[in-house]
């Protein structure tokens, strides 16, 4: 039995009893709403927009790809290895009258991507995207969209970060950002194998998933340059001091592992992406696009993108309630802390990763000194 629902301006049949073979996740509507605005923003600057190809490679019910075809107007390939899902995708294409824009496939995802090059490649697996990264990076020409729901190994809460992503995460209060940057680092290295470079346009984490939307550029020199955006984060679990440093600093042994504030040994996370994980102008256009559209999760989507626009490009943040608890002082409002940091000559912003956190170029001892005065 199937139920007809609506996302954005698109009608979708979903099974009343969800199974792995015919999967639809209503909690990911927020992600799909942002995707529609982001894809529309990206292709608006491309010539011959009508010939841009998009692959929804692990489609389930096909909702994301069908929405891209219907709401953005791209030529879409919608794939799922499950035969029942494939049959449902074909029904949903017909339901929206998209036979000329969307084609259903019943293929192994890696086989499909290795056979065909697509302008936009979307990987949205149940769990880790790692099994599909090689084929996706080989196939993609212009834009890569990647989801990861295996946040525990990415963020350091469980083992598996080194095994799956060839990087060591640390379980810190900024674990959501660390997981996002480790995933970006893994994709950077994978793309470089094909002389391609990643340029993140919008990267965010929400609830149980991490979502990356990144431009892809070709060229060996461009790929080499992208590797310079990888590095490490040193974190002291004794006093909370942290800082980022480049891979070249690590290779040239220019970074010690003793905390300059408390003298304890620091732990190292990485390699991970330490440069900007969004492009401000792109995010501003996405925010405008969200405001124009009929979307079920418009308010939540616009809040995430708004916070991404304004957050500093610093690869970690500070949870100010935890700092106040350690200092045994009542937590001030986050706006008061931001104002105080600015007044003391520091850059500071909120972050979409956590409502009670701040990004700042102040060290943790400087933040604590300010908190004691508030």
C-alpha positions as CSV (number, residue, x, y, z in Angstrom):
1,X,0.0,0.0,0.0
2,X,1.2,3.5,-0.9
3,X,0.5,7.0,0.4
4,X,0.7,10.1,-1.7
5,X,2.5,13.0,0.0
6,X,3.9,16.3,-1.2
7,X,7.4,17.8,-0.7
8,X,8.0,21.2,-2.1
9,X,5.8,21.3,-5.2
10,X,6.3,17.6,-6.0
11,X,4.0,14.6,-5.4
12,X,5.5,11.4,-4.2
13,X,4.2,7.9,-3.5
14,X,5.8,6.4,-0.4
15,X,5.1,3.0,1.1
16,X,2.9,3.1,4.2
17,X,5.3,0.5,5.8
18,X,8.9,1.5,5.0
19,X,11.4,-1.1,4.2
20,X,15.1,-1.1,3.1
21,X,14.0,-2.0,-0.4
22,X,11.6,1.0,-0.7
23,X,13.1,3.6,1.6
24,X,11.8,7.1,2.3
25,X,13.1,9.2,5.2
26,X,10.7,12.1,6.1
27,X,13.3,13.5,8.5
28,X,15.5,14.3,5.5
29,X,13.0,16.7,4.0
30,X,15.0,19.6,5.5
31,X,18.1,18.4,3.7
32,X,16.2,18.0,0.4
33,X,14.7,21.5,0.7
34,X,18.2,23.0,1.0
35,X,19.4,20.8,-1.9
36,X,16.7,22.2,-4.2
37,X,17.7,25.8,-3.5
38,X,21.4,24.9,-3.6
39,X,21.2,23.1,-7.0
40,X,19.0,25.8,-8.4
41,X,21.6,28.4,-7.3
42,X,24.5,26.5,-8.7
43,X,23.0,25.7,-12.2
44,X,21.7,29.3,-12.6
45,X,25.3,30.4,-13.5
46,X,25.9,27.6,-15.9
47,X,25.5,27.8,-19.7
48,X,23.1,25.4,-21.4
49,X,21.3,24.7,-18.1
50,X,18.8,22.4,-19.9
51,X,21.6,20.0,-20.7
52,X,23.0,19.8,-17.2
53,X,22.9,16.2,-15.9
54,X,22.2,15.1,-12.3
55,X,22.5,11.6,-10.8
56,X,20.5,10.6,-7.7
57,X,22.4,7.4,-7.2
58,X,20.9,5.8,-4.0
59,X,17.4,7.0,-4.5
60,X,15.0,4.9,-2.5
61,X,11.6,6.3,-3.4
62,X,13.3,8.7,-5.8
63,X,12.1,11.8,-4.0
64,X,15.3,13.9,-4.2
65,X,15.9,13.3,-7.9
66,X,12.3,13.7,-8.8
67,X,12.2,17.0,-7.0
68,X,15.3,18.2,-8.8
69,X,13.7,17.3,-12.1
70,X,10.4,18.9,-11.2
71,X,11.5,21.9,-9.2
72,X,14.8,22.8,-10.8
73,X,14.2,21.4,-14.3
74,X,17.4,19.3,-14.8
75,X,17.9,16.1,-16.7
76,X,18.0,13.5,-14.0
77,X,19.1,9.9,-13.6
78,X,17.5,8.2,-10.6
79,X,19.0,4.9,-9.5
80,X,18.4,2.3,-6.9
81,X,19.7,-1.3,-6.9
82,X,16.5,-2.5,-5.3
83,X,13.9,-3.7,-7.9
84,X,10.9,-2.7,-5.8
85,X,12.5,0.8,-5.3
86,X,13.1,1.0,-9.1
87,X,9.5,0.2,-9.8
88,X,8.4,2.9,-7.3
89,X,10.7,5.4,-8.8
90,X,9.1,4.8,-12.3
91,X,5.7,5.4,-10.7
92,X,6.8,8.6,-9.1
93,X,8.3,9.9,-12.4
94,X,4.9,9.2,-14.1
95,X,2.9,10.7,-11.2
96,X,4.7,14.1,-11.9
97,X,4.7,13.8,-15.7
98,X,8.5,13.8,-15.8
99,X,9.1,11.1,-18.4
100,X,11.1,13.5,-20.6
101,X,13.3,14.8,-17.8
102,X,13.9,11.8,-15.5
103,X,15.1,8.2,-16.2
104,X,15.0,5.4,-13.7
105,X,17.9,2.9,-13.3
106,X,18.1,-0.4,-11.5
107,X,21.9,-0.6,-11.2
108,X,24.7,-1.0,-8.8
109,X,25.6,2.6,-7.9
110,X,29.3,2.2,-8.5
111,X,28.7,0.6,-11.9
112,X,26.4,3.4,-13.0
113,X,28.9,6.1,-12.0
114,X,31.9,4.3,-13.6
115,X,30.0,4.0,-16.9
116,X,28.7,7.5,-17.1
117,X,30.0,11.0,-16.2
118,X,27.5,13.4,-14.7
119,X,27.6,17.1,-14.1
120,X,26.1,16.7,-10.6
121,X,26.5,13.6,-8.5
122,X,24.5,13.0,-5.4
123,X,25.5,10.3,-2.9
124,X,23.0,9.9,0.0
125,X,23.6,6.4,1.6
126,X,22.2,4.8,4.7
127,X,25.5,5.1,6.7
128,X,28.9,5.9,5.2
129,X,29.5,7.2,1.7
130,X,33.0,5.7,1.6
131,X,32.0,2.7,-0.6
132,X,30.8,5.1,-3.3
133,X,33.4,7.9,-3.1
134,X,35.8,6.5,-5.7
135,X,33.2,6.1,-8.4
136,X,31.5,9.4,-7.5
137,X,34.8,11.3,-7.7
138,X,35.6,9.7,-11.0
139,X,32.2,10.5,-12.5
140,X,31.5,14.0,-11.3
141,X,32.2,17.0,-13.5
142,X,30.9,20.0,-11.7
143,X,29.1,19.5,-8.3
144,X,29.3,16.8,-5.7
145,X,26.6,16.4,-3.0
146,X,27.5,13.9,-0.2
147,X,25.6,12.8,2.9
148,X,27.0,10.8,5.8
149,X,24.9,9.4,8.6
150,X,27.7,7.4,10.2
151,X,28.4,10.4,12.5
152,X,29.7,8.3,15.4
153,X,33.0,7.2,13.8
154,X,33.3,10.6,11.9
155,X,33.0,12.5,15.2
156,X,35.1,10.2,17.3
157,X,32.3,8.8,19.5
158,X,33.0,5.3,18.1
159,X,35.9,3.6,16.4
160,X,36.1,3.5,12.7
161,X,37.3,7.0,11.8
162,X,40.8,5.8,10.8
163,X,39.5,2.6,9.2
164,X,36.8,4.3,7.1
165,X,38.2,7.8,6.5
166,X,42.0,7.4,7.0
167,X,41.8,10.1,9.6
168,X,41.7,10.2,13.4
169,X,38.8,12.2,14.9
170,X,38.7,13.3,18.6
171,X,35.5,13.2,20.7
172,X,35.3,16.9,21.6
173,X,32.5,19.3,22.1
174,X,32.9,20.5,18.5
175,X,32.6,16.9,17.2
176,X,30.0,17.8,14.6
177,X,32.4,20.2,12.9
178,X,35.2,17.7,13.3
179,X,33.2,15.0,11.5
180,X,32.3,17.5,8.7
181,X,35.9,18.4,8.2
182,X,37.2,14.8,8.3
183,X,34.6,13.9,5.6
184,X,35.7,16.9,3.5
185,X,39.3,15.8,3.9
186,X,38.6,12.3,2.7
187,X,36.8,13.6,-0.4
188,X,39.6,16.1,-1.1
189,X,42.1,13.2,-1.2
190,X,39.8,11.0,-3.3
191,X,39.2,13.7,-5.9
192,X,42.9,14.5,-6.2
193,X,43.5,10.9,-7.5
194,X,41.6,12.1,-10.6
195,X,43.3,15.5,-10.8
196,X,40.2,17.2,-9.4
197,X,39.8,19.7,-6.6
198,X,37.0,20.3,-4.1
199,X,35.7,23.8,-3.3
200,X,33.0,23.6,-0.5
201,X,30.0,25.8,-1.2
202,X,27.8,24.7,1.7
203,X,28.6,22.2,4.5
204,X,26.4,21.6,7.5
205,X,25.5,19.1,10.1
206,X,21.9,18.6,11.5
207,X,20.7,16.0,13.9
208,X,21.9,12.6,12.6
209,X,23.6,13.6,9.3
210,X,26.3,15.6,7.7
211,X,25.7,17.2,4.2
212,X,28.3,18.6,1.9
213,X,27.7,20.5,-1.4
214,X,30.9,21.3,-3.2
215,X,32.1,22.6,-6.6
216,X,34.5,20.3,-8.4
217,X,37.3,21.8,-10.6
218,X,39.8,20.0,-12.8
219,X,43.5,20.2,-13.2
220,X,46.6,18.7,-11.5
221,X,47.8,22.1,-10.2
222,X,44.3,22.9,-8.8
223,X,44.2,19.4,-7.2
224,X,47.7,20.0,-5.6
225,X,46.5,23.4,-4.3
226,X,43.5,21.8,-2.7
227,X,45.7,19.5,-0.7
228,X,47.2,22.6,1.0
229,X,43.8,23.1,2.6
230,X,44.2,19.9,4.7
231,X,45.7,19.9,8.1
232,X,45.3,18.9,11.7
233,X,43.7,20.1,15.0
234,X,45.7,19.9,18.3
235,X,43.4,19.6,21.3
236,X,44.3,19.6,25.0
237,X,41.8,17.6,27.0
238,X,43.2,19.1,30.3
239,X,42.5,22.8,29.7
240,X,40.6,22.8,26.4
241,X,43.2,24.8,24.4
242,X,43.0,24.0,20.7
243,X,44.5,25.2,17.4
244,X,44.7,24.1,13.8
245,X,47.9,23.7,11.7
246,X,48.7,22.6,8.2
247,X,50.1,19.3,6.9
248,X,53.3,21.0,5.9
249,X,53.8,22.1,9.6
250,X,53.3,18.5,10.6
251,X,55.8,17.2,8.0
252,X,58.4,19.8,8.9
253,X,58.0,19.1,12.7
254,X,57.1,22.7,13.4
255,X,54.3,21.9,15.9
256,X,54.9,20.5,19.3
257,X,52.4,18.4,21.2
258,X,52.8,20.0,24.6
259,X,50.0,22.5,25.5
260,X,51.4,26.0,25.9
261,X,48.7,26.9,28.5
262,X,48.9,24.0,30.9
263,X,51.9,21.9,29.9
264,X,49.9,18.7,29.3
265,X,50.2,16.6,26.2
266,X,47.9,17.5,23.4
267,X,46.1,15.1,21.1
268,X,46.1,15.4,17.3
269,X,43.0,15.0,15.1
270,X,43.2,14.6,11.3
271,X,44.1,14.9,8.6
272,X,41.0,17.1,7.9
273,X,39.9,20.1,6.0
274,X,41.0,23.3,7.8
275,X,40.0,26.0,5.3
276,X,36.5,27.5,4.7
277,X,33.8,24.9,4.4
278,X,31.3,27.3,2.7
279,X,31.3,30.1,0.1
280,X,29.5,33.1,1.6
281,X,28.2,34.5,-1.6
282,X,26.8,31.1,-2.7
283,X,25.1,30.7,0.7
284,X,23.5,34.1,0.4
285,X,22.0,33.2,-3.0
286,X,20.8,29.9,-1.5
287,X,19.1,31.8,1.3
288,X,17.4,34.0,-1.2
289,X,16.3,31.0,-3.2
290,X,14.9,29.3,-0.1
291,X,12.8,32.4,0.6
292,X,11.2,32.3,-2.9
293,X,10.1,28.7,-2.9
294,X,7.3,26.6,-1.5
295,X,9.0,24.3,1.0
296,X,7.8,22.3,3.9
297,X,10.9,23.0,6.1
298,X,11.6,26.6,4.9
299,X,12.0,28.1,8.3
300,X,14.5,25.5,9.5
301,X,16.4,25.5,6.2
302,X,16.7,29.3,6.1
303,X,18.0,29.3,9.7
304,X,20.8,26.8,9.0
305,X,21.9,28.7,5.8
306,X,21.7,32.1,7.6
307,X,24.0,30.8,10.3
308,X,26.4,29.3,7.8
309,X,26.6,32.7,6.0
310,X,27.7,34.5,9.2
311,X,29.9,32.0,11.0
312,X,33.6,32.5,11.0
313,X,35.9,30.2,9.0
314,X,37.5,28.7,12.1
315,X,37.7,24.9,12.3
316,X,36.3,24.5,15.8
317,X,34.0,26.2,18.3
318,X,33.6,26.7,22.1
319,X,30.5,25.6,24.0
320,X,30.1,28.5,26.4
321,X,27.8,26.7,28.9
322,X,30.5,24.1,29.4
323,X,33.1,26.8,29.9
324,X,30.9,28.5,32.5
325,X,30.3,25.3,34.3
326,X,34.1,24.7,34.5
327,X,34.5,28.3,35.9
328,X,31.5,27.9,38.2
329,X,29.9,31.1,36.9
330,X,26.4,31.5,35.6
331,X,26.3,31.5,31.8
332,X,25.6,34.9,30.2
333,X,23.5,35.1,27.0
334,X,25.5,34.1,23.9
335,X,24.9,37.6,22.5
336,X,26.6,39.2,25.6
337,X,29.6,36.9,25.1
338,X,29.9,37.8,21.4
339,X,29.7,41.5,22.2
340,X,32.3,41.2,24.9
341,X,34.7,39.3,22.6
342,X,34.2,42.0,19.9
343,X,34.8,44.7,22.5
344,X,38.1,43.0,23.4
345,X,39.3,43.0,19.8
346,X,38.5,39.5,18.8
347,X,36.5,38.1,15.9
348,X,33.5,36.1,17.0
349,X,30.3,34.6,15.7
350,X,27.6,32.0,16.3
351,X,27.7,28.6,14.5
352,X,25.0,26.5,12.9
353,X,26.6,23.4,14.5
354,X,25.4,24.3,18.0
355,X,23.1,27.0,19.3
356,X,25.1,27.4,22.6
357,X,28.5,27.7,20.9
358,X,30.7,30.5,19.6
359,X,33.5,30.6,17.0
360,X,36.3,33.0,17.9
361,X,40.0,33.7,17.3
362,X,40.4,34.2,21.1
363,X,42.2,31.4,23.0
364,X,40.3,29.5,25.6
365,X,42.2,31.4,28.5
366,X,41.1,34.7,26.9
367,X,37.5,33.5,26.6
368,X,37.5,32.4,30.3
369,X,38.9,35.7,31.4
370,X,36.1,37.5,29.6
371,X,33.4,35.2,31.0
372,X,34.6,35.9,34.5
373,X,34.0,39.6,33.9
374,X,30.4,39.2,32.5
